[in-house]
Amino acid sequence: MKTIREIADLMVAEAERAERRHGPHSASHHSFGVLMEEVDELWDEVKRDDVDCANHEAIQVGAMAIRFIRESARWNGLEPKPMIKVRKRKAK
């Protein structure tokens, strides 16, 4: 079984490969669309019960999430920051 670090390394490698092949995303809507396309492909593999293909798609989802974070920071002139505390929504 791979460690979390090994899986993250696969996602980073895929993000770098995709950026070399396709270039940067043009806007957050583009980046989000690519991410959702990968999520849809993951869902298709889950429904087929194809674990190997689902794992491959999950790596691509992670890679596109990495690209979204990196590129949204670039569009806004910001650096990605770790999430220290998650705010809970108040019940209505």
VENCORUR-V127675 format. One record per pair of residues at least 6 apart in sequence whose ideal C-beta (glycine too) atoms are under 6 Angstrom apart, sorted by the first residue. I is the first residue (numbers start at 1). J is the second residue. D is the distance in Angstrom with one decimal. If there is no record, write none. Layout:
[[I;J;D] [I;J;D]]
This chain:
[[10;59;5.1] [11;59;5.5] [11;62;3.7] [11;63;4.8] [14;59;5.6] [14;63;3.7] [15;63;4.0] [15;66;4.4] [15;67;5.2] [24;71;6.0] [25;31;4.1] [25;71;5.2] [28;72;5.5] [31;68;4.6] [31;71;5.5] [34;64;5.4] [35;64;4.2] [35;68;5.6] [38;60;4.6] [38;61;4.6] [38;64;5.1] [39;61;5.7] [41;57;4.9] [42;57;3.9] [42;58;5.7] [42;61;5.5] [45;53;4.2] [45;54;3.9] [45;57;5.2] [46;54;5.2] [69;80;5.1] [73;79;5.8] [73;80;5.0]]
